[in-house]
Amino acid sequence: MSATAARMETTTDAALAGRAVLVVGAYGGLGAAAALACARAGATVILLGRKVPKLNRVYDAIAKHADAALPEPLNYPFDLEGAAPDDYAELATRIGAGVGRLDGVLHCAADFKGLTAAERSDPADFARAIHVNLTARWWLTQACLPLLKQAPDSAVVFALDDPARTDAAYWGGYGLAQRAGEAMVAMLHAELANTPVRVSGLQPGPMRTALRARAYIEEDDRTAADPARYADACVELLSAAGAARRGAVWRPAA
Protein backbone atom coordinates (compact mmCIF):
# COMPACT_ATOMS: atom_id res chain seq x y z
CA MET A 1 0.00 0.00 0.00
CA SER A 2 1.36 3.46 -0.89
CA ALA A 3 1.94 6.08 1.80
CA THR A 4 -0.92 8.16 0.42
CA ALA A 5 -3.31 5.21 0.44
CA ALA A 6 -2.25 4.29 3.96
CA ARG A 7 -2.87 7.86 5.04
CA MET A 8 -6.35 7.69 3.58
CA GLU A 9 -7.13 4.61 5.64
CA THR A 10 -6.53 6.66 8.80
CA THR A 11 -8.86 9.46 7.71
CA THR A 12 -12.08 7.56 8.16
CA ASP A 13 -14.11 10.02 10.24
CA ALA A 14 -16.79 12.20 8.70
CA ALA A 15 -15.25 15.54 9.67
CA LEU A 16 -16.26 17.06 6.32
CA ALA A 17 -19.54 15.24 5.76
CA GLY A 18 -22.01 17.41 3.89
CA ARG A 19 -19.37 19.97 2.96
CA ALA A 20 -18.09 21.00 -0.46
CA VAL A 21 -14.39 21.80 -0.65
CA LEU A 22 -12.48 23.38 -3.53
CA VAL A 23 -8.89 22.11 -3.70
CA VAL A 24 -6.77 24.47 -5.79
CA GLY A 25 -3.73 22.78 -7.26
CA ALA A 26 -5.40 19.41 -6.77
CA TYR A 27 -2.80 17.30 -8.58
CA GLY A 28 0.29 18.69 -6.86
CA GLY A 29 1.98 16.84 -4.02
CA LEU A 30 0.03 18.32 -1.13
CA GLY A 31 -3.06 19.07 -3.21
CA ALA A 32 -3.53 15.46 -4.32
CA ALA A 33 -2.97 14.06 -0.84
CA ALA A 34 -5.35 16.60 0.68
CA ALA A 35 -8.02 15.97 -1.95
CA LEU A 36 -7.92 12.24 -1.15
CA ALA A 37 -8.13 12.94 2.58
CA CYS A 38 -11.01 15.40 2.19
CA ALA A 39 -12.97 12.86 0.14
CA ARG A 40 -12.30 10.21 2.76
CA ALA A 41 -13.62 12.63 5.39
CA GLY A 42 -16.91 12.93 3.51
CA ALA A 43 -16.52 16.10 1.46
CA THR A 44 -17.64 16.70 -2.09
CA VAL A 45 -14.25 17.66 -3.49
CA ILE A 46 -13.92 20.05 -6.42
CA LEU A 47 -10.56 19.40 -8.07
CA LEU A 48 -9.09 22.49 -9.69
CA GLY A 49 -6.01 22.49 -11.87
CA ARG A 50 -4.72 23.33 -15.33
CA LYS A 51 -3.93 19.85 -16.70
CA VAL A 52 -6.97 17.63 -17.26
CA PRO A 53 -5.10 14.27 -17.40
CA LYS A 54 -3.55 14.96 -13.99
CA LEU A 55 -6.92 16.00 -12.57
CA ASN A 56 -8.36 12.76 -13.90
CA ARG A 57 -5.73 10.74 -12.06
CA VAL A 58 -6.72 12.32 -8.74
CA TYR A 59 -10.39 11.83 -9.61
CA ASP A 60 -9.74 8.16 -10.32
CA ALA A 61 -7.76 7.75 -7.09
CA ILE A 62 -10.69 9.09 -5.09
CA ALA A 63 -13.16 6.90 -6.95
CA LYS A 64 -10.96 3.86 -6.34
CA HIS A 65 -10.27 4.38 -2.65
CA ALA A 66 -13.36 6.20 -1.41
CA ASP A 67 -16.27 4.28 0.04
CA ALA A 68 -19.23 3.94 -2.32
CA ALA A 69 -21.37 6.14 -0.05
CA LEU A 70 -19.02 9.13 -0.34
CA PRO A 71 -19.82 11.99 -2.73
CA GLU A 72 -18.35 11.85 -6.20
CA PRO A 73 -15.60 14.44 -6.83
CA LEU A 74 -15.83 17.06 -9.56
CA ASN A 75 -13.13 18.23 -11.96
CA TYR A 76 -12.75 21.92 -12.77
CA PRO A 77 -9.98 22.58 -15.34
CA PHE A 78 -8.71 26.12 -14.76
CA ASP A 79 -5.55 28.04 -15.66
CA LEU A 80 -4.71 30.29 -12.71
CA GLU A 81 -2.13 32.18 -14.72
CA GLY A 82 -4.17 32.87 -17.84
CA ALA A 83 -7.57 33.46 -16.25
CA ALA A 84 -8.96 36.98 -15.89
CA PRO A 85 -10.88 38.21 -12.82
CA ASP A 86 -14.16 37.55 -14.66
CA ASP A 87 -13.11 33.91 -15.09
CA TYR A 88 -12.67 33.59 -11.35
CA ALA A 89 -16.13 35.06 -10.81
CA GLU A 90 -17.56 32.58 -13.31
CA LEU A 91 -15.84 29.74 -11.46
CA ALA A 92 -17.65 30.67 -8.25
CA THR A 93 -20.94 31.05 -10.10
CA ARG A 94 -20.61 27.58 -11.62
CA ILE A 95 -19.79 26.01 -8.27
CA GLY A 96 -22.84 27.66 -6.76
CA ALA A 97 -25.08 26.49 -9.59
CA GLY A 98 -23.65 22.99 -9.89
CA VAL A 99 -22.88 22.07 -6.28
CA GLY A 100 -25.19 24.43 -4.45
CA ARG A 101 -22.72 25.35 -1.74
CA LEU A 102 -19.09 25.92 -0.89
CA ASP A 103 -17.72 25.28 2.59
CA GLY A 104 -13.98 25.44 2.06
CA VAL A 105 -11.15 26.51 -0.22
CA LEU A 106 -7.73 24.94 0.12
CA HIS A 107 -5.00 26.82 -1.74
CA CYS A 108 -2.20 24.41 -2.69
CA ALA A 109 -1.30 25.63 -6.20
CA ALA A 110 2.23 27.00 -6.50
CA ASP A 111 4.66 28.14 -9.18
CA PHE A 112 8.45 28.00 -8.79
CA LYS A 113 10.95 27.70 -11.61
CA GLY A 114 14.03 27.24 -9.46
CA LEU A 115 16.63 29.23 -7.55
CA THR A 116 17.81 32.19 -9.62
CA ALA A 117 19.84 35.31 -8.87
CA ALA A 118 17.86 38.55 -9.21
CA GLU A 119 20.08 39.94 -11.94
CA ARG A 120 19.59 36.83 -14.08
CA SER A 121 15.93 36.11 -13.39
CA ASP A 122 13.39 36.18 -16.22
CA PRO A 123 10.89 39.01 -15.59
CA ALA A 124 8.10 36.79 -16.90
CA ASP A 125 9.01 34.02 -14.42
CA PHE A 126 9.05 36.53 -11.58
CA ALA A 127 5.64 37.93 -12.55
CA ARG A 128 4.20 34.43 -12.94
CA ALA A 129 5.39 33.42 -9.47
CA ILE A 130 3.85 36.50 -7.87
CA HIS A 131 0.59 35.95 -9.71
CA VAL A 132 0.08 32.22 -9.14
CA ASN A 133 1.35 32.23 -5.55
CA LEU A 134 -0.32 35.46 -4.44
CA THR A 135 -2.59 37.38 -6.80
CA ALA A 136 -4.52 34.33 -8.02
CA ARG A 137 -5.12 33.24 -4.44
CA TRP A 138 -6.57 36.64 -3.64
CA TRP A 139 -8.75 36.72 -6.78
CA LEU A 140 -10.09 33.23 -6.21
CA THR A 141 -10.82 33.85 -2.53
CA GLN A 142 -12.54 37.13 -3.35
CA ALA A 143 -14.71 35.43 -5.98
CA CYS A 144 -15.72 32.63 -3.59
CA LEU A 145 -16.48 34.76 -0.53
CA PRO A 146 -20.21 35.26 -1.30
CA LEU A 147 -20.66 31.47 -1.49
CA LEU A 148 -18.53 30.83 1.58
CA LYS A 149 -20.53 33.35 3.60
CA GLN A 150 -23.72 31.42 2.87
CA ALA A 151 -22.36 28.40 4.75
CA PRO A 152 -22.84 28.27 8.53
CA ASP A 153 -19.14 27.46 8.96
CA SER A 154 -16.58 27.73 6.18
CA ALA A 155 -12.82 27.94 5.81
CA VAL A 156 -10.14 29.34 3.52
CA VAL A 157 -6.79 27.64 4.04
CA PHE A 158 -3.53 28.81 2.48
CA ALA A 159 -0.65 26.37 2.18
CA LEU A 160 2.52 28.38 2.84
CA ASP A 161 6.22 27.69 2.65
CA ASP A 162 8.60 28.45 5.51
CA PRO A 163 9.81 32.07 5.21
CA ALA A 164 12.92 31.16 7.20
CA ARG A 165 13.95 29.32 4.04
CA THR A 166 12.29 31.27 1.24
CA ASP A 167 13.38 34.71 2.51
CA ALA A 168 16.92 33.68 1.59
CA ALA A 169 18.82 34.53 -1.58
CA TYR A 170 17.63 33.36 -5.01
CA TRP A 171 14.00 32.52 -4.13
CA GLY A 172 12.71 35.48 -6.16
CA GLY A 173 9.01 35.99 -6.74
CA TYR A 174 8.11 32.72 -5.04
CA GLY A 175 9.84 33.74 -1.82
CA LEU A 176 8.26 37.18 -1.81
CA ALA A 177 4.82 35.68 -2.40
CA GLN A 178 5.26 33.29 0.54
CA ARG A 179 6.03 36.16 2.89
CA ALA A 180 3.06 38.11 1.54
CA GLY A 181 0.88 35.02 2.00
CA GLU A 182 1.29 35.22 5.77
CA ALA A 183 0.20 38.85 5.66
CA MET A 184 -2.81 37.85 3.54
CA VAL A 185 -3.91 35.35 6.20
CA ALA A 186 -3.78 38.04 8.88
CA MET A 187 -5.51 40.63 6.70
CA LEU A 188 -8.38 38.42 5.59
CA HIS A 189 -8.81 37.08 9.11
CA ALA A 190 -9.24 40.62 10.40
CA GLU A 191 -11.78 41.43 7.69
CA LEU A 192 -13.79 38.22 8.12
CA ALA A 193 -13.57 37.79 11.88
CA ASN A 194 -17.28 38.49 12.34
CA THR A 195 -18.43 36.22 9.52
CA PRO A 196 -18.78 32.42 9.21
CA VAL A 197 -15.60 32.36 7.07
CA ARG A 198 -12.48 31.22 8.90
CA VAL A 199 -9.06 32.04 7.43
CA SER A 200 -5.89 30.19 8.37
CA GLY A 201 -2.54 29.14 7.02
CA LEU A 202 -0.84 25.76 6.91
CA GLN A 203 2.94 25.65 6.89
CA PRO A 204 3.99 22.03 6.44
CA GLY A 205 7.53 20.93 6.90
CA PRO A 206 9.73 20.01 3.92
CA MET A 207 7.86 17.70 1.55
CA ARG A 208 8.99 15.46 -1.30
CA THR A 209 7.36 17.33 -4.17
CA ALA A 210 8.28 18.37 -7.70
CA LEU A 211 8.48 21.99 -6.52
CA ARG A 212 11.01 21.20 -3.79
CA ALA A 213 13.07 19.15 -6.22
CA ARG A 214 13.72 22.35 -8.19
CA ALA A 215 15.64 23.74 -5.23
CA TYR A 216 17.18 20.66 -3.62
CA ILE A 217 19.06 17.67 -4.97
CA GLU A 218 16.87 14.70 -4.11
CA GLU A 219 19.59 12.35 -2.90
CA ASP A 220 20.88 15.01 -0.48
CA ASP A 221 17.41 16.03 0.74
CA ARG A 222 16.88 13.73 3.70
CA THR A 223 14.51 15.99 5.66
CA ALA A 224 11.55 15.95 3.26
CA ALA A 225 8.43 13.95 4.11
CA ASP A 226 5.64 12.47 2.01
CA PRO A 227 2.99 15.20 1.51
CA ALA A 228 0.37 12.71 2.72
CA ARG A 229 1.67 13.26 6.24
CA TYR A 230 0.03 16.68 6.20
CA ALA A 231 -3.27 15.66 4.60
CA ASP A 232 -5.04 15.24 7.93
CA ALA A 233 -3.96 18.75 8.93
CA CYS A 234 -5.71 20.08 5.83
CA VAL A 235 -8.88 18.21 6.79
CA GLU A 236 -8.73 19.57 10.32
CA LEU A 237 -8.41 23.19 9.19
CA LEU A 238 -11.30 22.78 6.75
CA SER A 239 -13.52 21.11 9.35
CA ALA A 240 -15.29 22.61 12.35
CA ALA A 241 -12.23 21.72 14.43
CA GLY A 242 -10.29 24.34 12.49
CA ALA A 243 -12.02 27.08 14.48
CA ALA A 244 -9.33 26.64 17.13
CA ARG A 245 -6.71 27.87 14.61
CA ARG A 246 -8.71 30.71 13.11
CA GLY A 247 -6.37 33.50 11.96
CA ALA A 248 -3.24 31.46 12.69
CA VAL A 249 -0.56 29.83 10.58
CA TRP A 250 -0.29 26.22 11.78
CA ARG A 251 3.04 24.45 11.64
CA PRO A 252 2.15 20.80 12.35
CA ALA A 253 4.75 18.19 13.10
CA ALA A 254 5.42 15.69 10.31
N, C-alpha and C positions, 0 to 999 in steps of 0.2 A: 504494500500500500504506500502511495506517495505521501510526503509530509503534508501536502495540502489536503489530500483526502482524509488523512488521519486527523488533521485539525478539524475538518468538517464533522467527523464523528463525535467530537467533543462538544460541538455547538448544537445541541439537540433541544434546547429550551425554545420557548416561543416568545422570546423577548421582543420580536418585531412582528408578531402576528397581527394581521389587519393593516399593516403599514405599507406604504409605497416608498421606495428608496431609489433615488437616482445616483448611480455610481459613475462618476466622471473619470475617464481613463480606465475603463473597466477591463481592459486586457493587459494592462501593465502588471508588474509584479505584485504590488500591494492591492491594486484595483481588482485583479482577478481573484485573489485570495479573499478579499473583503466581500466581493459579490457572492462568492460561494457561501461564505459564512452568513451573510444576510439572508440568503435564500433558505439556508438551513434553519435560521431563526424565525422563519415564517413570513418574511417580507416578499412583496411583489417587487422584484428588482428590475429597474430600467437600466440597461447596459448602454452607456454612451461612449463612443469612440470613433475614430476616423476610418479604420480599416475593417470592412465588413467581415472578411474571412476570420480575423482574430476575434471579433465579437461573437461570431458563430461558434468558435471553439469554447468560449466561456459559457455561452448559451447551452451548448451540448453537455458541458461538464455539469452544469446545474441540473439539466434534465436527467442525466445519468445517475447523479448521486442523491438528488433531492427525493424525499418521500413523495409518493403519488398525490398525497393530499395537499402538498404545498403549491402555492400559486406559480403559474408559468411565468418565466421572465420575459422581458420585452427588449428587443434591440432598437437602438436609436442611433443610426450612423450620423455623425456630426463632426465637422472640421472646426475645431476651436480657433485655429489660426485664420482661416479664410472667412469665417462667418461674420456678418455684420450685426450690430445691435438688434435690428429687426428680426434676424434669424433666431437670436436667443429668445426674443419675445414669442416668436412662433413656436419654439420648442416648448415653452411653458404652456402655451395655449393648447398644444396637441396633447401634452401630458394630462392637462385638466379634462380635455374632452374624451381622451381614450381611457384613462385610468380612473379619473374622477376625484383624485386626491393626490397630495404629495406630502409626505411626512418627514422626509430627510434628503439631504444632498451631501454626498461624500466626494470631496475634491481630491482625486489622486492623480490626475493628468499632470504631466511634467515634460518640459523640454530642456535638454542639456546636450550640447554638441561636444563638450570636452573642455579640459583646462586650456586656457589660451591667454596669453599676455594681452593687456589692453591695447598696446600699440599695434598688435597684429590681428586683433579680433575683427571679424566680418561684421560691419554695422547691421546687416540683415539678420545675422545670427543673434546679435545682442537684442535687437528689437523683438525678434520672435520669442526669445526667452522671457523677456519682460511681459510680453502679451500673454503667452500661454500660461505662465506661472503666476501671473498677477492680474492683468487686466481682464482676461477671459473669466477668471474666477469671480471677479467683481460683477461683470456683466451677467453671468449666468445666475449668480445669487440674486442680484437685483431683479432679474426677470422672474425668478421663482418665488420671490417673497409673497406676492398676493396669494398664491396657492398654499404656501407654507403657513401663512397666517390663518387660513381657514381650518387648519388641523388643531385639535385641542392641545397637542404637544408635538413639536417638530424640532428638527435639529439641522444645522449646517456645520459640517466638520471639514476642516482644512488639514490635509496631510502636509507637514512641514519638515524641512531638513534642519539639521542642527547648525545654527549660526556660528557656533564655535569653530566649525569646520568650514562652512561656506562663506564666512566673512574674510577668509584668507585670500592670498594672492591667486589670481588666474581664474576665479569662479565667475567673473563677469556678470552678465545679466541674470543668470540663474541665482547666483549668490545674493545679489541685490533684491531680487524678488522674494527670496526666502525671508530676508530680514523684514521686508515690507509686509509679508504675510502675517507675521506676528502682530504687527501694528493693525492690520485689517481685522484680525480676531478681536482685539481690544476695542476697536472703533465700532464694529458692527454689534458687539455685545452691548456697548453703552447705548447704542441707538435702539436696540431691540429688547432691552432688559424688561420692559413692561408689556411684552407681547408673548405669545406662546412659542416663539421661535428662539431656540437656544443656539448659541454660537460657541464653538470650541475648536481647539487645535489638537492635532495628534502628531507628536514628534517621535517616531519610532527610532530605534537604534539602527546601526548600519545593517542594510539588507542586501542579499544577493540578487541584484536586479541588473537589467541591461543598462540603466542609467548609471549606476555606481561603477559598472565595468568600464565606463568611459573615463573614469578618473583614477581607478585603481587597477593594478595588475592582479588578475584573479588568483594566481597561485601564491601571491604575497598577502592577500587580503583574508586573514584568518579570523577577523572579528565580525564579519557579516553573517546575519542569520537569514533563514528562510522567511520571506514575507508573511507566510501563513502564521507565523508566531504572533503577529500583530492583528490578525483578522478579528479575534474576539474583542480586542480593544475598540475596533471600529464599530462592532455591533453594540457594545456597551454605550458608546457615545451617542449612537443613533437611537438607542432605546430610552425608556423613561429613566433608567438608572443614570443616564448621562447628565441629569439635572445637577448632580453633585459636582460636576466639573464645568458647569456653565461659565463661560468667559475665560476659561483657563486653557493653557497649552499643556497637555498631558504627555509625560515622558515615561511610558510603561517599561518595565523590565522585560527583556527578551524571554 
